[in-house]
Amino acid sequence: MRVIGEPLPNIPWEERPAGCSDVMWRSERNPIIPRDLIPCSNSIFNSAVVPFGDGFAGVFRVDDKARSMRLHAGRSKDGVNWEIEHEPIQFISDDPEIGNFVYGYDPRVCKIEDRYYVTWCNGYHGPTIGMAYTYDFKEFYQMENAFLPYNRNGVLFPRKIRGKYMMLSRPSDTGHTPFGDIFVSESPDLVYWGRHRHVMRPNGGWQATKIGAGPIPIETTEGWLMIYHGVLTSCNGFVYSVGAALLDLDEPWKVMYRTEPYILSPQKLYECVGDVPNVVFPCAALVDAETGRLAMYYGGADTVTCLAFAKVDELVDFIKSNSKL
């Protein structure tokens, strides 16, 4: 098994702690981004990070002290210590119908060819998938929304598949949706989307209520590695955990394996206590193709940003050995 991608020798990394047998383990520096890193922020979480230049760049969900949901750009030399812009992104749009920004949350960033595409949950008569692109994380050019409301968790694949762009999503409703399956859609131009195919549905236990794609899928020789979140409805509300699946490389609506147990669940104080308790929510993953090291960024309790680590070969083996379709 090998990762198909670029080397990333400066990936943030911590070895598995002594005595830990988990396939994914947390950073000892968590939370790496506190809720109050910038003056306006009530919370900073569910954010997207990519390699950029000789360091890293990202788009961060910042809920401000008026509790407006906004997107901010940020940069880091090491992927751990971040400088986040104090002002939210002002998207450049020549269409006032689309450019009338209402809210934005839970972004993902995907490099395809010569630019970085941002997808997020955008407010347009309800939640839908907003899209924009940037070359430098300074100017962001807004595109047409990908789908009609209601939809969340729009996650692009990092290359064309069979000549088409593809995006995962989770159709939803207006509120805290009590249901949700993952679908995949394709596009010839990143504007017109169709040929929607069902990928997978909730599967009991920690992922019994709803599921949604997390970071940009990682290409491996065993298939697309898709990390996703799953939700259990407990007597005390929703509990968000993390699992993983392997999708067919050419037909990514075909699930070959998916984890029956979670790979990360809310257990630490910063995951269990916050604005929304009992949440780990993955939005980004960095991978070094040479070593197979993986660093996953996730939101803790809808309040802070955290890091967890895994080795892709071990994770793929874990998925295949603990699968329930």
C-alpha positions in Angstrom: 0.0 0.0 0.0 1.3 3.5 -0.8 -0.1 7.0 -0.9 -0.4 8.6 -4.3 0.7 12.2 -3.8 3.5 14.6 -3.0 6.1 14.4 -0.2 5.5 16.7 2.8 8.6 16.5 4.9 7.5 19.4 7.2 4.2 17.8 8.1 3.3 18.4 11.8 4.0 15.1 13.5 4.2 13.5 16.9 4.9 9.8 17.4 2.4 7.5 19.0 2.6 7.9 22.8 4.0 5.0 24.8 1.3 2.6 25.8 -1.1 3.8 23.1 -2.5 1.2 20.8 -5.1 3.4 19.0 -4.8 3.7 15.2 -5.2 7.5 15.6 -3.8 9.5 18.5 -4.1 13.1 19.6 -1.5 15.8 19.7 -0.1 16.5 23.2 -0.4 20.2 22.3 -4.2 20.1 21.8 -6.0 22.3 21.4 -3.5 23.9 19.0 -5.8 26.9 18.3 -7.7 28.3 21.3 -11.1 29.8 21.0 -9.8 33.4 21.6 -6.8 33.5 19.3 -8.0 36.7 17.6 -9.8 39.6 19.2 -13.2 39.0 17.6 -13.5 35.2 18.1 -15.9 33.4 20.3 -14.6 30.1 18.9 -12.3 28.8 16.1 -13.0 25.3 14.9 -14.0 23.0 12.0 -11.3 24.5 9.7 -9.3 23.5 6.6 -5.5 23.4 6.1 -3.3 22.8 3.1 0.4 22.9 2.3 1.3 26.3 0.9 4.7 27.7 -0.1 7.2 26.6 2.5 4.5 26.3 5.2 0.8 26.0 5.4 -2.3 28.1 4.8 -5.9 27.6 5.7 -9.5 28.8 5.9 -10.9 28.9 9.4 -14.4 28.9 10.8 -14.6 31.8 13.2 -17.8 32.4 15.1 -17.4 36.0 16.4 -18.7 37.5 19.6 -22.0 38.4 18.0 -22.1 34.7 17.1 -22.0 35.3 13.4 -20.4 32.5 11.4 -17.5 33.8 9.3 -14.5 32.4 7.4 -11.0 33.8 8.0 -7.8 33.1 6.2 -4.6 32.0 8.1 -1.0 31.0 7.7 1.5 29.0 9.6 5.1 28.0 9.2 4.8 24.7 11.1 1.0 23.8 10.9 0.7 24.2 14.6 1.2 27.9 15.4 -1.2 30.0 13.4 -1.6 33.6 12.5 -5.3 34.1 11.5 -6.5 37.3 9.9 -8.5 39.4 12.2 -11.0 40.3 9.5 -13.1 37.8 7.6 -12.6 36.9 4.0 -14.3 39.3 1.6 -15.2 37.2 -1.4 -14.8 38.8 -4.8 -18.0 38.3 -6.8 -19.4 40.0 -9.8 -22.9 38.6 -9.1 -24.7 40.3 -6.1 -27.2 37.4 -6.0 -24.4 35.0 -5.1 -22.0 37.5 -3.4 -24.5 38.6 -0.8 -22.8 36.8 2.1 -25.1 35.6 4.8 -23.0 33.1 6.7 -20.3 30.5 6.1 -19.0 27.6 8.1 -17.2 24.3 8.1 -14.8 25.0 5.1 -12.7 22.6 3.2 -9.8 23.5 0.9 -8.7 21.4 -2.0 -5.8 22.1 -4.4 -6.8 21.1 -8.0 -4.3 22.0 -10.8 -3.2 25.6 -10.3 -5.5 26.9 -7.6 -7.0 26.2 -4.2 -10.8 25.6 -4.1 -12.7 26.4 -1.0 -16.1 24.8 -0.3 -18.2 25.6 2.7 -21.7 25.6 4.1 -23.1 28.8 2.6 -26.3 30.7 3.4 -28.5 31.0 0.3 -32.1 30.7 1.4 -30.9 27.9 3.6 -27.6 26.0 3.9 -26.0 25.0 0.6 -22.4 24.4 -0.7 -20.6 27.6 -1.5 -17.5 27.6 -3.7 -14.6 29.9 -4.3 -11.0 29.7 -5.4 -7.8 31.5 -4.5 -4.2 31.4 -5.7 -2.6 33.2 -2.7 -5.0 33.0 0.3 -5.4 36.8 0.0 -8.0 37.2 -2.7 -10.8 34.7 -2.9 -13.1 34.6 -6.0 -16.6 33.3 -5.3 -18.2 30.9 -7.8 -21.8 29.7 -8.2 -23.1 27.6 -5.3 -22.7 24.0 -6.2 -26.2 22.8 -5.1 -29.6 23.9 -4.1 -30.4 24.1 -0.4 -30.3 22.1 1.7 -26.9 20.6 1.7 -23.7 20.4 3.8 -20.2 18.9 3.9 -19.2 19.6 0.3 -15.8 17.9 -0.2 -14.0 17.9 -3.5 -11.8 15.1 -4.8 -8.2 16.4 -5.5 -8.2 15.4 -9.2 -10.6 14.6 -12.0 -12.0 11.1 -12.0 -12.9 9.7 -15.5 -12.5 13.2 -16.8 -14.9 14.8 -14.3 -14.6 16.8 -11.1 -16.3 15.1 -8.2 -17.7 16.3 -4.9 -19.1 14.5 -1.9 -22.0 16.1 0.0 -24.7 15.4 2.6 -28.2 16.5 1.7 -29.9 18.0 4.8 -32.6 20.3 6.0 -32.8 23.7 7.6 -31.6 22.9 11.1 -29.6 20.3 13.0 -30.6 17.6 10.6 -31.6 14.3 12.3 -30.7 12.3 9.2 -28.0 12.2 6.5 -26.4 10.0 3.9 -23.3 10.8 1.8 -23.7 11.3 -2.0 -21.2 12.0 -4.7 -21.9 14.3 -7.7 -19.8 15.1 -10.8 -19.2 18.2 -12.9 -17.5 19.0 -16.2 -16.6 22.5 -15.1 -17.1 22.9 -11.3 -20.3 24.9 -12.1 -22.9 22.4 -13.3 -23.3 19.4 -11.1 -25.2 16.2 -11.8 -25.1 12.4 -12.0 -25.6 12.2 -8.3 -24.8 8.8 -6.8 -25.4 7.4 -3.3 -22.2 6.5 -1.4 -23.3 5.3 2.0 -25.8 5.7 4.8 -25.7 5.6 8.6 -24.6 2.2 10.0 -25.6 1.9 13.6 -23.8 2.7 16.8 -21.7 5.8 16.8 -22.8 6.5 13.2 -26.5 5.7 13.6 -28.1 9.1 13.0 -26.1 10.7 10.2 -22.7 10.8 8.5 -20.8 13.3 6.4 -17.5 13.5 4.6 -14.6 15.2 6.4 -11.2 16.0 4.8 -10.3 15.9 1.1 -10.1 12.2 0.2 -6.6 10.7 0.1 -5.6 8.7 -2.9 -3.9 5.4 -2.2 -3.3 2.2 -4.2 -6.0 0.6 -2.1 -8.6 3.2 -3.0 -9.7 6.7 -1.9 -9.3 7.0 1.9 -12.3 9.0 3.1 -12.3 10.1 6.7 -15.8 11.0 7.8 -17.9 12.0 10.8 -20.7 10.0 12.2 -23.4 11.0 14.8 -25.1 9.1 17.6 -28.2 10.5 19.1 -27.8 9.9 22.9 -30.1 10.8 25.7 -28.0 13.9 26.1 -28.0 14.9 22.4 -25.8 14.4 19.4 -22.3 12.8 19.8 -19.9 13.3 16.8 -17.1 10.8 16.2 -14.7 10.0 13.4 -14.5 6.9 11.1 -12.9 6.0 7.8 -13.8 4.2 4.6 -12.1 3.1 1.3 -13.8 4.1 -1.9 -13.2 2.7 -5.4 -10.7 4.8 -7.3 -12.7 5.0 -10.5 -16.2 4.8 -9.1 -16.1 6.5 -5.7 -19.7 5.8 -5.0 -18.7 2.2 -4.4 -17.7 1.6 -0.8 -15.2 -1.3 -0.4 -14.6 -1.1 3.3 -15.8 1.2 6.2 -15.0 1.1 9.9 -17.5 -0.4 12.3 -15.7 1.1 15.3 -14.8 4.8 15.4 -11.2 5.9 15.1 -11.6 9.0 17.3 -14.4 10.0 19.6 -15.0 12.9 22.1 -13.2 11.8 25.3 -10.9 14.7 26.2 -12.1 17.7 28.1 -11.7 20.1 25.1 -13.9 17.7 23.1 -16.6 17.2 25.7 -16.9 20.7 27.1 -17.5 23.7 25.0 -20.2 25.5 23.0 -21.5 22.2 21.7 -20.3 19.3 23.9 -19.2 15.8 22.7 -18.0 16.7 19.2 -14.9 15.8 17.2 -15.4 17.0 13.7 -12.7 16.4 11.0 -12.2 18.9 8.2 -8.6 18.6 6.9 -5.8 16.1 6.7 -2.2 16.5 5.6 -0.3 13.5 4.3 3.4 12.9 3.5 3.3 10.4 0.6 6.9 9.3 1.3 6.4 8.2 5.0 2.6 7.8 5.0 2.3 10.1 8.0 -1.1 11.7 8.4 -2.0 14.8 10.4 -5.8 15.4 10.8 -7.3 18.8 11.9 -10.5 18.6 13.7 -12.9 20.8 15.8 -13.3 20.1 19.4 -16.7 20.8 21.0 -17.4 23.4 18.3 -15.0 25.6 20.1 -11.3 24.9 19.4 -9.1 23.4 16.7 -7.1 20.2 17.4 -4.7 17.8 15.8 -4.6 14.0 15.6 -2.1 11.7 13.9 -2.1 8.3 12.1 -0.1 6.3 9.6 -1.9 5.7 6.4 -0.9 2.0 6.0 -2.0 1.2 9.6 -5.3 3.1 9.0 -6.0 1.3 5.8 -5.3 -2.1 7.5 -7.6 -1.1 10.4 -10.4 -0.2 8.0 -10.1 -3.5 6.1 -9.8 -5.5 9.3 -12.7 -3.8 11.1 -15.2 -3.3 8.3 -19.0 -3.5 8.3 -20.8 -2.3 5.1 
